[in-house]
Amino acid sequence: MDVVHPRCAGVDISKRDAKVCVRVAGVGRTKAKSVVTTWEAVTNSSVRLPHGCHRP
């Protein structure tokens, strides 16, 4: 099977959290590497936005 896209990502957003999976194809016989990160919902937590990303 040929690799069409060597990198791809998926996002799952729910009321409780958001999950992102990034998958990078391996070289040769090396298997693909997947990294999953999870972010909690904003409720009851502090969110820091980069300067200029929020309205006063």
mmCIF file as gemmi writes it, N, C-alpha and C atoms, coordinates in Angstrom:
data_model
loop_
_atom_site.group_PDB
_atom_site.id
_atom_site.type_symbol
_atom_site.label_atom_id
_atom_site.label_alt_id
_atom_site.label_comp_id
_atom_site.label_asym_id
_atom_site.label_entity_id
_atom_site.label_seq_id
_atom_site.pdbx_PDB_ins_code
_atom_site.Cartn_x
_atom_site.Cartn_y
_atom_site.Cartn_z
_atom_site.occupancy
_atom_site.B_iso_or_equiv
_atom_site.pdbx_formal_charge
_atom_site.auth_seq_id
_atom_site.auth_asym_id
_atom_site.pdbx_PDB_model_num
ATOM 1 N N . MET Axp A 1 ? 0.843 -1.172 0 1 0 ? 1 A 1
ATOM 2 C CA . MET Axp A 1 ? 0 0 0 1 0 ? 1 A 1
ATOM 3 C C . MET Axp A 1 ? 0.894 1.243 0 1 0 ? 1 A 1
ATOM 4 N N . ASP Axp A 2 ? 0.56 2.216 -0.818 1 0 ? 2 A 1
ATOM 5 C CA . ASP Axp A 2 ? 1.32 3.468 -0.896 1 0 ? 2 A 1
ATOM 6 C C . ASP Axp A 2 ? 0.817 4.467 0.139 1 0 ? 2 A 1
ATOM 7 N N . VAL Axp A 3 ? 1.747 5.249 0.661 1 0 ? 3 A 1
ATOM 8 C CA . VAL Axp A 3 ? 1.389 6.313 1.599 1 0 ? 3 A 1
ATOM 9 C C . VAL Axp A 3 ? 0.927 7.514 0.793 1 0 ? 3 A 1
ATOM 10 N N . VAL Axp A 4 ? -0.309 7.94 1.02 1 0 ? 4 A 1
ATOM 11 C CA . VAL Axp A 4 ? -0.855 9.096 0.309 1 0 ? 4 A 1
ATOM 12 C C . VAL Axp A 4 ? -0.499 10.379 1.045 1 0 ? 4 A 1
ATOM 13 N N . HIS Axp A 5 ? -0.697 10.375 2.356 1 0 ? 5 A 1
ATOM 14 C CA . HIS Axp A 5 ? -0.368 11.518 3.206 1 0 ? 5 A 1
ATOM 15 C C . HIS Axp A 5 ? 0.515 11.007 4.343 1 0 ? 5 A 1
ATOM 16 N N . PRO Axp A 6 ? 1.754 11.461 4.436 1 0 ? 6 A 1
ATOM 17 C CA . PRO Axp A 6 ? 2.638 10.956 5.479 1 0 ? 6 A 1
ATOM 18 C C . PRO Axp A 6 ? 2.261 11.423 6.89 1 0 ? 6 A 1
ATOM 19 N N . ARG Axp A 7 ? 1.438 12.451 6.986 1 0 ? 7 A 1
ATOM 20 C CA . ARG Axp A 7 ? 0.999 12.958 8.292 1 0 ? 7 A 1
ATOM 21 C C . ARG Axp A 7 ? -0.487 13.242 8.242 1 0 ? 7 A 1
ATOM 22 N N . CYS Axp A 8 ? -1.175 12.893 9.317 1 0 ? 8 A 1
ATOM 23 C CA . CYS Axp A 8 ? -2.6 13.201 9.401 1 0 ? 8 A 1
ATOM 24 C C . CYS Axp A 8 ? -2.966 13.45 10.856 1 0 ? 8 A 1
ATOM 25 N N . ALA Axp A 9 ? -4.131 14.048 11.059 1 0 ? 9 A 1
ATOM 26 C CA . ALA Axp A 9 ? -4.581 14.36 12.423 1 0 ? 9 A 1
ATOM 27 C C . ALA Axp A 9 ? -6.084 14.189 12.497 1 0 ? 9 A 1
ATOM 28 N N . GLY Axp A 10 ? -6.561 13.874 13.704 1 0 ? 10 A 1
ATOM 29 C CA . GLY Axp A 10 ? -7.987 13.766 13.963 1 0 ? 10 A 1
ATOM 30 C C . GLY Axp A 10 ? -8.312 14.5 15.247 1 0 ? 10 A 1
ATOM 31 N N . VAL Axp A 11 ? -9.52 15.051 15.324 1 0 ? 11 A 1
ATOM 32 C CA . VAL Axp A 11 ? -9.946 15.812 16.498 1 0 ? 11 A 1
ATOM 33 C C . VAL Axp A 11 ? -11.288 15.268 16.964 1 0 ? 11 A 1
ATOM 34 N N . ASP Axp A 12 ? -11.429 15.063 18.271 1 0 ? 12 A 1
ATOM 35 C CA . ASP Axp A 12 ? -12.687 14.641 18.87 1 0 ? 12 A 1
ATOM 36 C C . ASP Axp A 12 ? -13.013 15.627 19.983 1 0 ? 12 A 1
ATOM 37 N N . ILE Axp A 13 ? -14.114 16.348 19.824 1 0 ? 13 A 1
ATOM 38 C CA . ILE Axp A 13 ? -14.504 17.366 20.803 1 0 ? 13 A 1
ATOM 39 C C . ILE Axp A 13 ? -15.805 16.94 21.465 1 0 ? 13 A 1
ATOM 40 N N . SER Axp A 14 ? -15.805 16.91 22.799 1 0 ? 14 A 1
ATOM 41 C CA . SER Axp A 14 ? -17.009 16.583 23.55 1 0 ? 14 A 1
ATOM 42 C C . SER Axp A 14 ? -17.247 17.664 24.601 1 0 ? 14 A 1
ATOM 43 N N . LYS Axp A 15 ? -18.282 17.502 25.402 1 0 ? 15 A 1
ATOM 44 C CA . LYS Axp A 15 ? -18.57 18.485 26.449 1 0 ? 15 A 1
ATOM 45 C C . LYS Axp A 15 ? -17.516 18.463 27.541 1 0 ? 15 A 1
ATOM 46 N N . ARG Axp A 16 ? -16.898 17.29 27.794 1 0 ? 16 A 1
ATOM 47 C CA . ARG Axp A 16 ? -15.926 17.158 28.877 1 0 ? 16 A 1
ATOM 48 C C . ARG Axp A 16 ? -14.513 17.539 28.475 1 0 ? 16 A 1
ATOM 49 N N . ASP Axp A 17 ? -14.12 17.202 27.237 1 0 ? 17 A 1
ATOM 50 C CA . ASP Axp A 17 ? -12.735 17.431 26.834 1 0 ? 17 A 1
ATOM 51 C C . ASP Axp A 17 ? -12.607 17.43 25.314 1 0 ? 17 A 1
ATOM 52 N N . ALA Axp A 18 ? -11.396 17.641 24.859 1 0 ? 18 A 1
ATOM 53 C CA . ALA Axp A 18 ? -11.075 17.569 23.432 1 0 ? 18 A 1
ATOM 54 C C . ALA Axp A 18 ? -9.825 16.713 23.3 1 0 ? 18 A 1
ATOM 55 N N . LYS Axp A 19 ? -9.834 15.82 22.323 1 0 ? 19 A 1
ATOM 56 C CA . LYS Axp A 19 ? -8.686 14.955 22.075 1 0 ? 19 A 1
ATOM 57 C C . LYS Axp A 19 ? -8.199 15.178 20.657 1 0 ? 19 A 1
ATOM 58 N N . VAL Axp A 20 ? -6.864 15.181 20.494 1 0 ? 20 A 1
ATOM 59 C CA . VAL Axp A 20 ? -6.256 15.335 19.176 1 0 ? 20 A 1
ATOM 60 C C . VAL Axp A 20 ? -5.247 14.209 18.997 1 0 ? 20 A 1
ATOM 61 N N . CYS Axp A 21 ? -5.307 13.543 17.857 1 0 ? 21 A 1
ATOM 62 C CA . CYS Axp A 21 ? -4.357 12.484 17.537 1 0 ? 21 A 1
ATOM 63 C C . CYS Axp A 21 ? -3.608 12.884 16.269 1 0 ? 21 A 1
ATOM 64 N N . VAL Axp A 22 ? -2.287 12.872 16.342 1 0 ? 22 A 1
ATOM 65 C CA . VAL Axp A 22 ? -1.446 13.153 15.186 1 0 ? 22 A 1
ATOM 66 C C . VAL Axp A 22 ? -0.696 11.871 14.852 1 0 ? 22 A 1
ATOM 67 N N . ARG Axp A 23 ? -0.752 11.458 13.61 1 0 ? 23 A 1
ATOM 68 C CA . ARG Axp A 23 ? -0.102 10.217 13.183 1 0 ? 23 A 1
ATOM 69 C C . ARG Axp A 23 ? 0.884 10.523 12.066 1 0 ? 23 A 1
ATOM 70 N N . VAL Axp A 24 ? 2.125 10.039 12.238 1 0 ? 24 A 1
ATOM 71 C CA . VAL Axp A 24 ? 3.2 10.27 11.272 1 0 ? 24 A 1
ATOM 72 C C . VAL Axp A 24 ? 3.67 8.911 10.766 1 0 ? 24 A 1
ATOM 73 N N . ALA Axp A 25 ? 3.702 8.762 9.444 1 0 ? 25 A 1
ATOM 74 C CA . ALA Axp A 25 ? 4.125 7.501 8.842 1 0 ? 25 A 1
ATOM 75 C C . ALA Axp A 25 ? 5.596 7.231 9.126 1 0 ? 25 A 1
ATOM 76 N N . GLY Axp A 26 ? 5.92 5.961 9.34 1 0 ? 26 A 1
ATOM 77 C CA . GLY Axp A 26 ? 7.303 5.568 9.559 1 0 ? 26 A 1
ATOM 78 C C . GLY Axp A 26 ? 8.052 5.452 8.245 1 0 ? 26 A 1
ATOM 79 N N . VAL Axp A 27 ? 9.362 5.324 8.323 1 0 ? 27 A 1
ATOM 80 C CA . VAL Axp A 27 ? 10.201 5.18 7.142 1 0 ? 27 A 1
ATOM 81 C C . VAL Axp A 27 ? 10.565 3.7 6.996 1 0 ? 27 A 1
ATOM 82 N N . GLY Axp A 28 ? 10.399 3.151 5.812 1 0 ? 28 A 1
ATOM 83 C CA . GLY Axp A 28 ? 10.727 1.752 5.606 1 0 ? 28 A 1
ATOM 84 C C . GLY Axp A 28 ? 9.805 0.843 6.394 1 0 ? 28 A 1
ATOM 85 N N . ARG Axp A 29 ? 10.396 -0.053 7.201 1 0 ? 29 A 1
ATOM 86 C CA . ARG Axp A 29 ? 9.603 -0.99 7.996 1 0 ? 29 A 1
ATOM 87 C C . ARG Axp A 29 ? 9.19 -0.418 9.349 1 0 ? 29 A 1
ATOM 88 N N . THR Axp A 30 ? 9.573 0.804 9.633 1 0 ? 30 A 1
ATOM 89 C CA . THR Axp A 30 ? 9.2 1.443 10.896 1 0 ? 30 A 1
ATOM 90 C C . THR Axp A 30 ? 7.698 1.718 10.893 1 0 ? 30 A 1
ATOM 91 N N . LYS Axp A 31 ? 7.029 1.384 11.988 1 0 ? 31 A 1
ATOM 92 C CA . LYS Axp A 31 ? 5.593 1.607 12.078 1 0 ? 31 A 1
ATOM 93 C C . LYS Axp A 31 ? 5.287 3.086 12.256 1 0 ? 31 A 1
ATOM 94 N N . ALA Axp A 32 ? 4.052 3.429 11.944 1 0 ? 32 A 1
ATOM 95 C CA . ALA Axp A 32 ? 3.601 4.811 12.131 1 0 ? 32 A 1
ATOM 96 C C . ALA Axp A 32 ? 3.607 5.154 13.615 1 0 ? 32 A 1
ATOM 97 N N . LYS Axp A 33 ? 3.874 6.419 13.918 1 0 ? 33 A 1
ATOM 98 C CA . LYS Axp A 33 ? 3.886 6.892 15.301 1 0 ? 33 A 1
ATOM 99 C C . LYS Axp A 33 ? 2.655 7.761 15.523 1 0 ? 33 A 1
ATOM 100 N N . SER Axp A 34 ? 1.924 7.479 16.593 1 0 ? 34 A 1
ATOM 101 C CA . SER Axp A 34 ? 0.732 8.251 16.94 1 0 ? 34 A 1
ATOM 102 C C . SER Axp A 34 ? 0.936 8.94 18.28 1 0 ? 34 A 1
ATOM 103 N N . VAL Axp A 35 ? 0.502 10.192 18.358 1 0 ? 35 A 1
ATOM 104 C CA . VAL Axp A 35 ? 0.566 10.954 19.604 1 0 ? 35 A 1
ATOM 105 C C . VAL Axp A 35 ? -0.834 11.5 19.866 1 0 ? 35 A 1
ATOM 106 N N . VAL Axp A 36 ? -1.376 11.186 21.047 1 0 ? 36 A 1
ATOM 107 C CA . VAL Axp A 36 ? -2.71 11.659 21.428 1 0 ? 36 A 1
ATOM 108 C C . VAL Axp A 36 ? -2.571 12.61 22.602 1 0 ? 36 A 1
ATOM 109 N N . THR Axp A 37 ? -3.197 13.782 22.49 1 0 ? 37 A 1
ATOM 110 C CA . THR Axp A 37 ? -3.22 14.743 23.596 1 0 ? 37 A 1
ATOM 111 C C . THR Axp A 37 ? -4.67 15.033 23.962 1 0 ? 37 A 1
ATOM 112 N N . THR Axp A 38 ? -4.903 15.31 25.231 1 0 ? 38 A 1
ATOM 113 C CA . THR Axp A 38 ? -6.255 15.587 25.727 1 0 ? 38 A 1
ATOM 114 C C . THR Axp A 38 ? -6.254 16.899 26.487 1 0 ? 38 A 1
ATOM 115 N N . TRP Axp A 39 ? -7.262 17.722 26.216 1 0 ? 39 A 1
ATOM 116 C CA . TRP Axp A 39 ? -7.449 18.981 26.933 1 0 ? 39 A 1
ATOM 117 C C . TRP Axp A 39 ? -8.796 18.943 27.618 1 0 ? 39 A 1
ATOM 118 N N . GLU Axp A 40 ? -8.821 19.32 28.892 1 0 ? 40 A 1
ATOM 119 C CA . GLU Axp A 40 ? -10.072 19.358 29.643 1 0 ? 40 A 1
ATOM 120 C C . GLU Axp A 40 ? -10.913 20.539 29.196 1 0 ? 40 A 1
ATOM 121 N N . ALA Axp A 41 ? -12.203 20.451 29.485 1 0 ? 41 A 1
ATOM 122 C CA . ALA Axp A 41 ? -13.107 21.556 29.179 1 0 ? 41 A 1
ATOM 123 C C . ALA Axp A 41 ? -12.718 22.768 30.016 1 0 ? 41 A 1
ATOM 124 N N . VAL Axp A 42 ? -13.129 23.937 29.604 1 0 ? 42 A 1
ATOM 125 C CA . VAL Axp A 42 ? -12.727 25.191 30.242 1 0 ? 42 A 1
ATOM 126 C C . VAL Axp A 42 ? -13.401 25.39 31.602 1 0 ? 42 A 1
ATOM 127 N N . THR Axp A 43 ? -14.534 24.759 31.843 1 0 ? 43 A 1
ATOM 128 C CA . THR Axp A 43 ? -15.268 24.953 33.091 1 0 ? 43 A 1
ATOM 129 C C . THR Axp A 43 ? -14.395 24.645 34.305 1 0 ? 43 A 1
ATOM 130 N N . ASN Axp A 44 ? -14.371 25.558 35.248 1 0 ? 44 A 1
ATOM 131 C CA . ASN Axp A 44 ? -13.624 25.425 36.505 1 0 ? 44 A 1
ATOM 132 C C . ASN Axp A 44 ? -12.11 25.349 36.312 1 0 ? 44 A 1
ATOM 133 N N . SER Axp A 45 ? -11.61 25.804 35.196 1 0 ? 45 A 1
ATOM 134 C CA . SER Axp A 45 ? -10.159 25.828 35.013 1 0 ? 45 A 1
ATOM 135 C C . SER Axp A 45 ? -9.749 27.157 34.4 1 0 ? 45 A 1
ATOM 136 N N . SER Axp A 46 ? -8.52 27.511 34.587 1 0 ? 46 A 1
ATOM 137 C CA . SER Axp A 46 ? -7.993 28.769 34.078 1 0 ? 46 A 1
ATOM 138 C C . SER Axp A 46 ? -7.426 28.553 32.679 1 0 ? 46 A 1
ATOM 139 N N . VAL Axp A 47 ? -7.743 29.441 31.761 1 0 ? 47 A 1
ATOM 140 C CA . VAL Axp A 47 ? -7.245 29.341 30.391 1 0 ? 47 A 1
ATOM 141 C C . VAL Axp A 47 ? -6.4 30.571 30.103 1 0 ? 47 A 1
ATOM 142 N N . ARG Axp A 48 ? -5.188 30.347 29.619 1 0 ? 48 A 1
ATOM 143 C CA . ARG Axp A 48 ? -4.306 31.453 29.255 1 0 ? 48 A 1
ATOM 144 C C . ARG Axp A 48 ? -4.237 31.542 27.745 1 0 ? 48 A 1
ATOM 145 N N . LEU Axp A 49 ? -4.714 32.662 27.23 1 0 ? 49 A 1
ATOM 146 C CA . LEU Axp A 49 ? -4.647 32.881 25.793 1 0 ? 49 A 1
ATOM 147 C C . LEU Axp A 49 ? -3.421 33.696 25.448 1 0 ? 49 A 1
ATOM 148 N N . PRO Axp A 50 ? -2.787 33.425 24.307 1 0 ? 50 A 1
ATOM 149 C CA . PRO Axp A 50 ? -1.656 34.259 23.894 1 0 ? 50 A 1
ATOM 150 C C . PRO Axp A 50 ? -2.096 35.714 23.756 1 0 ? 50 A 1
ATOM 151 N N . HIS Axp A 51 ? -1.164 36.625 23.956 1 0 ? 51 A 1
ATOM 152 C CA . HIS Axp A 51 ? -1.45 38.05 23.872 1 0 ? 51 A 1
ATOM 153 C C . HIS Axp A 51 ? -2.134 38.38 22.552 1 0 ? 51 A 1
ATOM 154 N N . GLY Axp A 52 ? -3.255 39.069 22.607 1 0 ? 52 A 1
ATOM 155 C CA . GLY Axp A 52 ? -3.942 39.509 21.393 1 0 ? 52 A 1
ATOM 156 C C . GLY Axp A 52 ? -5.004 38.546 20.895 1 0 ? 52 A 1
ATOM 157 N N . CYS Axp A 53 ? -5.204 37.411 21.578 1 0 ? 53 A 1
ATOM 158 C CA . CYS Axp A 53 ? -6.194 36.426 21.139 1 0 ? 53 A 1
ATOM 159 C C . CYS Axp A 53 ? -7.53 36.57 21.845 1 0 ? 53 A 1
ATOM 160 N N . HIS Axp A 54 ? -7.639 37.528 22.735 1 0 ? 54 A 1
ATOM 161 C CA . HIS Axp A 54 ? -8.892 37.698 23.452 1 0 ? 54 A 1
ATOM 162 C C . HIS Axp A 54 ? -9.356 39.142 23.343 1 0 ? 54 A 1
ATOM 163 N N . ARG Axp A 55 ? -10.641 39.324 23.597 1 0 ? 55 A 1
ATOM 164 C CA . ARG Axp A 55 ? -11.206 40.678 23.549 1 0 ? 55 A 1
ATOM 165 C C . ARG Axp A 55 ? -11.301 41.215 24.975 1 0 ? 55 A 1
ATOM 166 N N . PRO Axp A 56 ? -11.06 42.498 25.154 1 0 ? 56 A 1
ATOM 167 C CA . PRO Axp A 56 ? -11.153 43.09 26.507 1 0 ? 56 A 1
ATOM 168 C C . PRO Axp A 56 ? -12.57 43.142 27.003 1 0 ? 56 A 1
